Amino acid sequence: MRDKLTNLFLKYVEAATPKLCLKNFKKIEIRGKTLLVGVGKASIPYCEKIKEKIKSQYEGIIISTKIKKVPNSLNEFKIFFAGHPIPDKNGLMASKYLIDKVNKLGKNDLLIFLVSGGGSSLLPAPPIGFNLEDEINLNKKLINSGMTIQEINLIRKHFSIVKGGRLARIAYPSKVKTYVVSDIPGDDLSQVSSGPTLPSIGK
Protein backbone atom coordinates (compact mmCIF):
# COMPACT_ATOMS: atom_id res chain seq x y z
CA MET A 1 0.00 0.00 0.00
CA ARG A 2 2.87 2.36 0.80
CA ASP A 3 4.40 1.82 -2.67
CA LYS A 4 1.04 2.41 -4.35
CA LEU A 5 0.50 5.65 -2.47
CA THR A 6 4.05 6.80 -3.23
CA ASN A 7 3.61 6.09 -6.95
CA LEU A 8 0.26 7.88 -6.95
CA PHE A 9 1.83 10.92 -5.29
CA LEU A 10 4.71 11.01 -7.79
CA LYS A 11 2.31 10.77 -10.74
CA TYR A 12 0.32 13.74 -9.45
CA VAL A 13 3.53 15.75 -9.01
CA GLU A 14 4.67 14.82 -12.52
CA ALA A 15 1.31 15.90 -13.94
CA ALA A 16 1.95 19.43 -12.65
CA THR A 17 5.40 19.84 -14.20
CA PRO A 18 5.93 22.57 -16.82
CA LYS A 19 7.04 19.98 -19.36
CA LEU A 20 3.59 18.38 -19.38
CA CYS A 21 1.38 21.37 -18.56
CA LEU A 22 2.94 23.62 -21.20
CA LYS A 23 3.45 21.11 -23.99
CA ASN A 24 0.79 22.83 -26.12
CA PHE A 25 1.87 26.38 -25.24
CA LYS A 26 1.93 28.34 -28.50
CA LYS A 27 4.66 30.68 -29.71
CA ILE A 28 4.21 34.34 -28.73
CA GLU A 29 5.17 36.99 -31.26
CA ILE A 30 3.55 40.42 -31.00
CA ARG A 31 4.25 43.98 -32.20
CA GLY A 32 4.71 45.37 -28.70
CA LYS A 33 6.52 44.13 -25.62
CA THR A 34 5.70 41.05 -23.57
CA LEU A 35 6.04 41.28 -19.80
CA LEU A 36 6.37 37.77 -18.37
CA VAL A 37 5.63 37.71 -14.64
CA GLY A 38 5.84 34.66 -12.40
CA VAL A 39 4.51 34.81 -8.84
CA GLY A 40 4.54 31.85 -6.47
CA LYS A 41 6.44 28.69 -5.60
CA ALA A 42 6.30 27.24 -9.13
CA SER A 43 7.19 30.47 -10.95
CA ILE A 44 10.86 29.72 -11.68
CA PRO A 45 10.49 26.43 -13.61
CA TYR A 46 7.35 27.63 -15.39
CA CYS A 47 8.85 30.97 -16.48
CA GLU A 48 11.93 29.13 -17.69
CA LYS A 49 9.71 27.06 -19.99
CA ILE A 50 7.42 29.91 -21.14
CA LYS A 51 10.29 32.24 -22.07
CA GLU A 52 11.38 29.75 -24.74
CA LYS A 53 8.12 30.48 -26.57
CA ILE A 54 8.44 34.28 -26.60
CA LYS A 55 9.86 35.33 -29.96
CA SER A 56 9.43 39.10 -29.65
CA GLN A 57 10.74 41.73 -27.23
CA TYR A 58 10.13 40.75 -23.61
CA GLU A 59 11.00 41.50 -20.01
CA GLY A 60 10.74 39.09 -17.09
CA ILE A 61 9.91 39.40 -13.38
CA ILE A 62 9.81 36.53 -10.88
CA ILE A 63 8.63 36.76 -7.27
CA SER A 64 9.24 33.49 -5.47
CA THR A 65 10.32 31.74 -2.31
CA LYS A 66 14.07 31.31 -1.86
CA ILE A 67 15.77 28.51 -3.82
CA LYS A 68 19.39 27.31 -3.81
CA LYS A 69 20.22 28.32 -7.38
CA VAL A 70 18.46 30.19 -10.18
CA PRO A 71 18.92 28.65 -13.66
CA ASN A 72 21.34 30.58 -15.88
CA SER A 73 18.60 30.83 -18.51
CA LEU A 74 16.79 33.31 -16.25
CA ASN A 75 19.73 35.67 -15.72
CA GLU A 76 17.95 38.48 -17.60
CA PHE A 77 14.93 38.29 -15.26
CA LYS A 78 14.46 40.61 -12.30
CA ILE A 79 14.05 38.10 -9.46
CA PHE A 80 12.80 38.76 -5.94
CA PHE A 81 12.84 36.25 -3.09
CA ALA A 82 10.11 37.24 -0.67
CA GLY A 83 8.62 36.05 2.61
CA HIS A 84 6.22 33.11 2.96
CA PRO A 85 3.85 32.53 4.72
CA ILE A 86 4.38 35.96 6.28
CA PRO A 87 4.99 38.97 3.97
CA ASP A 88 8.27 40.90 4.25
CA LYS A 89 10.09 43.97 2.90
CA ASN A 90 11.39 42.08 -0.13
CA GLY A 91 7.83 41.26 -1.12
CA LEU A 92 6.74 44.88 -0.74
CA MET A 93 9.69 45.99 -2.89
CA ALA A 94 8.75 43.36 -5.48
CA SER A 95 5.12 44.53 -5.52
CA LYS A 96 6.12 48.14 -6.10
CA TYR A 97 8.48 47.14 -8.90
CA LEU A 98 5.78 44.98 -10.52
CA ILE A 99 3.14 47.71 -10.32
CA ASP A 100 5.51 50.21 -11.92
CA LYS A 101 6.33 47.88 -14.83
CA VAL A 102 2.71 46.82 -15.40
CA ASN A 103 1.53 50.43 -15.28
CA LYS A 104 3.81 51.28 -18.23
CA LEU A 105 2.33 48.66 -20.57
CA GLY A 106 0.56 50.00 -23.68
CA LYS A 107 -2.23 48.73 -25.92
CA ASN A 108 0.17 46.75 -28.14
CA ASP A 109 1.82 45.06 -25.17
CA LEU A 110 1.04 41.79 -23.41
CA LEU A 111 1.17 40.79 -19.76
CA ILE A 112 1.66 37.07 -19.24
CA PHE A 113 0.93 36.40 -15.58
CA LEU A 114 1.94 32.96 -14.28
CA VAL A 115 0.65 32.46 -10.76
CA SER A 116 1.05 29.57 -8.33
CA GLY A 117 0.72 28.88 -4.61
CA GLY A 118 2.21 31.26 -2.06
CA GLY A 119 1.64 34.48 -3.96
CA SER A 120 -0.75 35.93 -1.39
CA SER A 121 2.15 36.50 1.01
CA LEU A 122 4.85 36.98 -1.64
CA LEU A 123 2.99 39.97 -3.11
CA PRO A 124 2.07 42.33 -0.25
CA ALA A 125 0.49 45.59 -1.42
CA PRO A 126 -1.54 47.15 1.39
CA PRO A 127 -4.23 49.68 0.48
CA ILE A 128 -3.80 53.42 0.98
CA GLY A 129 -3.68 54.29 4.66
CA PHE A 130 -2.07 51.00 5.70
CA ASN A 131 1.52 49.74 5.72
CA LEU A 132 3.50 46.50 5.54
CA GLU A 133 3.29 45.96 9.29
CA ASP A 134 -0.51 46.04 9.06
CA GLU A 135 -0.47 43.38 6.35
CA ILE A 136 1.97 41.24 8.36
CA ASN A 137 -0.26 41.39 11.44
CA LEU A 138 -3.35 40.61 9.37
CA ASN A 139 -1.71 37.56 7.79
CA LYS A 140 -0.58 36.22 11.16
CA LYS A 141 -4.12 36.47 12.49
CA LEU A 142 -5.62 34.89 9.37
CA ILE A 143 -3.20 31.95 9.33
CA ASN A 144 -3.99 31.15 12.97
CA SER A 145 -7.74 31.80 12.67
CA GLY A 146 -8.85 28.32 11.61
CA MET A 147 -10.61 29.71 8.53
CA THR A 148 -10.45 27.95 5.15
CA ILE A 149 -8.02 29.18 2.51
CA GLN A 150 -10.98 30.52 0.52
CA GLU A 151 -12.11 32.62 3.49
CA ILE A 152 -8.57 33.81 4.18
CA ASN A 153 -7.97 34.82 0.56
CA LEU A 154 -11.29 36.67 0.39
CA ILE A 155 -10.01 38.98 3.12
CA ARG A 156 -6.56 39.21 1.52
CA LYS A 157 -8.15 40.30 -1.76
CA HIS A 158 -9.83 43.26 -0.09
CA PHE A 159 -6.65 44.27 1.74
CA SER A 160 -4.58 44.85 -1.41
CA ILE A 161 -4.16 47.18 -4.36
CA VAL A 162 -3.18 44.30 -6.69
CA LYS A 163 -5.13 41.21 -5.60
CA GLY A 164 -8.70 40.38 -6.58
CA GLY A 165 -8.15 41.30 -10.23
CA ARG A 166 -6.75 44.77 -9.50
CA LEU A 167 -3.40 44.09 -11.22
CA ALA A 168 -5.29 43.45 -14.47
CA ARG A 169 -6.90 46.89 -14.12
CA ILE A 170 -3.46 48.45 -13.72
CA ALA A 171 -2.34 46.64 -16.89
CA TYR A 172 -5.08 48.21 -19.04
CA PRO A 173 -5.02 48.84 -22.00
CA SER A 174 -2.56 45.99 -22.58
CA LYS A 175 -3.76 42.43 -23.09
CA VAL A 176 -3.49 40.05 -20.13
CA LYS A 177 -3.07 36.27 -20.26
CA THR A 178 -3.16 34.39 -16.96
CA TYR A 179 -1.79 30.90 -16.36
CA VAL A 180 -2.51 29.24 -13.02
CA VAL A 181 -0.87 26.35 -11.18
CA SER A 182 -3.59 25.63 -8.64
CA ASP A 183 -3.08 24.50 -5.05
CA ILE A 184 -6.61 25.42 -3.97
CA PRO A 185 -9.16 22.71 -3.08
CA GLY A 186 -11.86 22.78 -5.75
CA ASP A 187 -9.57 24.67 -8.16
CA ASP A 188 -11.23 28.08 -7.97
CA LEU A 189 -8.47 29.74 -10.02
CA SER A 190 -9.34 33.22 -8.76
CA GLN A 191 -8.29 32.07 -5.28
CA VAL A 192 -4.70 31.09 -6.21
CA SER A 193 -2.43 33.80 -4.76
CA SER A 194 -5.65 35.79 -4.22
CA GLY A 195 -6.11 36.26 -7.99
CA PRO A 196 -4.16 39.43 -8.95
CA THR A 197 -5.42 39.24 -12.55
CA LEU A 198 -8.67 37.32 -12.06
CA PRO A 199 -12.03 38.53 -10.72
CA SER A 200 -13.61 36.61 -7.87
CA ILE A 201 -16.12 33.94 -8.89
CA GLY A 202 -18.55 31.69 -7.12
CA LYS A 203 -21.20 32.43 -4.54
C-alpha positions in Angstrom: 0.0 0.0 0.0 2.9 2.4 0.8 4.4 1.8 -2.7 1.0 2.4 -4.4 0.5 5.7 -2.5 4.1 6.8 -3.2 3.6 6.1 -7.0 0.3 7.9 -6.9 1.8 10.9 -5.3 4.7 11.0 -7.8 2.3 10.8 -10.7 0.3 13.7 -9.4 3.5 15.8 -9.0 4.7 14.8 -12.5 1.3 15.9 -13.9 1.9 19.4 -12.6 5.4 19.8 -14.2 5.9 22.6 -16.8 7.0 20.0 -19.4 3.6 18.4 -19.4 1.4 21.4 -18.6 2.9 23.6 -21.2 3.5 21.1 -24.0 0.8 22.8 -26.1 1.9 26.4 -25.2 1.9 28.3 -28.5 4.7 30.7 -29.7 4.2 34.3 -28.7 5.2 37.0 -31.3 3.6 40.4 -31.0 4.3 44.0 -32.2 4.7 45.4 -28.7 6.5 44.1 -25.6 5.7 41.0 -23.6 6.0 41.3 -19.8 6.4 37.8 -18.4 5.6 37.7 -14.6 5.8 34.7 -12.4 4.5 34.8 -8.8 4.5 31.8 -6.5 6.4 28.7 -5.6 6.3 27.2 -9.1 7.2 30.5 -10.9 10.9 29.7 -11.7 10.5 26.4 -13.6 7.3 27.6 -15.4 8.8 31.0 -16.5 11.9 29.1 -17.7 9.7 27.1 -20.0 7.4 29.9 -21.1 10.3 32.2 -22.1 11.4 29.7 -24.7 8.1 30.5 -26.6 8.4 34.3 -26.6 9.9 35.3 -30.0 9.4 39.1 -29.6 10.7 41.7 -27.2 10.1 40.8 -23.6 11.0 41.5 -20.0 10.7 39.1 -17.1 9.9 39.4 -13.4 9.8 36.5 -10.9 8.6 36.8 -7.3 9.2 33.5 -5.5 10.3 31.7 -2.3 14.1 31.3 -1.9 15.8 28.5 -3.8 19.4 27.3 -3.8 20.2 28.3 -7.4 18.5 30.2 -10.2 18.9 28.6 -13.7 21.3 30.6 -15.9 18.6 30.8 -18.5 16.8 33.3 -16.2 19.7 35.7 -15.7 18.0 38.5 -17.6 14.9 38.3 -15.3 14.5 40.6 -12.3 14.0 38.1 -9.5 12.8 38.8 -5.9 12.8 36.3 -3.1 10.1 37.2 -0.7 8.6 36.0 2.6 6.2 33.1 3.0 3.9 32.5 4.7 4.4 36.0 6.3 5.0 39.0 4.0 8.3 40.9 4.2 10.1 44.0 2.9 11.4 42.1 -0.1 7.8 41.3 -1.1 6.7 44.9 -0.7 9.7 46.0 -2.9 8.8 43.4 -5.5 5.1 44.5 -5.5 6.1 48.1 -6.1 8.5 47.1 -8.9 5.8 45.0 -10.5 3.1 47.7 -10.3 5.5 50.2 -11.9 6.3 47.9 -14.8 2.7 46.8 -15.4 1.5 50.4 -15.3 3.8 51.3 -18.2 2.3 48.7 -20.6 0.6 50.0 -23.7 -2.2 48.7 -25.9 0.2 46.7 -28.1 1.8 45.1 -25.2 1.0 41.8 -23.4 1.2 40.8 -19.8 1.7 37.1 -19.2 0.9 36.4 -15.6 1.9 33.0 -14.3 0.6 32.5 -10.8 1.0 29.6 -8.3 0.7 28.9 -4.6 2.2 31.3 -2.1 1.6 34.5 -4.0 -0.7 35.9 -1.4 2.1 36.5 1.0 4.9 37.0 -1.6 3.0 40.0 -3.1 2.1 42.3 -0.3 0.5 45.6 -1.4 -1.5 47.2 1.4 -4.2 49.7 0.5 -3.8 53.4 1.0 -3.7 54.3 4.7 -2.1 51.0 5.7 1.5 49.7 5.7 3.5 46.5 5.5 3.3 46.0 9.3 -0.5 46.0 9.1 -0.5 43.4 6.4 2.0 41.2 8.4 -0.3 41.4 11.4 -3.4 40.6 9.4 -1.7 37.6 7.8 -0.6 36.2 11.2 -4.1 36.5 12.5 -5.6 34.9 9.4 -3.2 32.0 9.3 -4.0 31.2 13.0 -7.7 31.8 12.7 -8.8 28.3 11.6 -10.6 29.7 8.5 -10.5 28.0 5.2 -8.0 29.2 2.5 -11.0 30.5 0.5 -12.1 32.6 3.5 -8.6 33.8 4.2 -8.0 34.8 0.6 -11.3 36.7 0.4 -10.0 39.0 3.1 -6.6 39.2 1.5 -8.1 40.3 -1.8 -9.8 43.3 -0.1 -6.6 44.3 1.7 -4.6 44.8 -1.4 -4.2 47.2 -4.4 -3.2 44.3 -6.7 -5.1 41.2 -5.6 -8.7 40.4 -6.6 -8.2 41.3 -10.2 -6.7 44.8 -9.5 -3.4 44.1 -11.2 -5.3 43.5 -14.5 -6.9 46.9 -14.1 -3.5 48.5 -13.7 -2.3 46.6 -16.9 -5.1 48.2 -19.0 -5.0 48.8 -22.0 -2.6 46.0 -22.6 -3.8 42.4 -23.1 -3.5 40.0 -20.1 -3.1 36.3 -20.3 -3.2 34.4 -17.0 -1.8 30.9 -16.4 -2.5 29.2 -13.0 -0.9 26.3 -11.2 -3.6 25.6 -8.6 -3.1 24.5 -5.0 -6.6 25.4 -4.0 -9.2 22.7 -3.1 -11.9 22.8 -5.7 -9.6 24.7 -8.2 -11.2 28.1 -8.0 -8.5 29.7 -10.0 -9.3 33.2 -8.8 -8.3 32.1 -5.3 -4.7 31.1 -6.2 -2.4 33.8 -4.8 -5.7 35.8 -4.2 -6.1 36.3 -8.0 -4.2 39.4 -9.0 -5.4 39.2 -12.5 -8.7 37.3 -12.1 -12.0 38.5 -10.7 -13.6 36.6 -7.9 -16.1 33.9 -8.9 -18.6 31.7 -7.1 -21.2 32.4 -4.5 
